[in-house]
Amino acid sequence: MRGLIVESSAHIRSRILHILEQLDSVHSIYHTDSHSNADSLFDMVLPDFVLLDVDFQQNAAIELVKMIKQKSAGCVVIAMVNSEEERELNVFKLHGVDFILDKYHAFEKIPKTIAMADKLHKCKNLYTKHPFLATHELAYAI
């Protein structure tokens, strides 16, 4: 899988990179510290998943999620959040975020989330070709 990390904190970005480098399923990792650079990098990389810092610039993050889903419906978006306020989380879910992780306390969940993202990405891509088969595969994966 190809991944894109959009994270404002160099320290957190470094920790995420270290975790992703240990995973066999991830073969390419790209990163940026700003939402404005993420748009052009997304077009160049065409990642399978995006780990996105949504607290840095919340409105820019929502626009970035919309852009990602418009350009590549199969791309899995994982939001990294500071707040667990339900209203904020629902806004991101509404715009197409697939997974939400606590930015500071859920690093141990990243490998499992990436494994689930890999299955989800494959099902989303399969769905575009064979809707019935993909629905069956997704139900099996869950």
Secondary structure, DSSP 4 states (H G I P E B T S, - for coil): -EEEEE-S-HHHHHHHHHHHHT-TT--EEEEES-HHHHHHHHHHH--SEEEEE-SSSHHHHHHHHHHHHHH-TT-EEEEEES---HHHHHHHHHTT--EEEETTT-GGGHHHHHHHHHHHHHHHHHHHH-HHHHHHHHHHH-
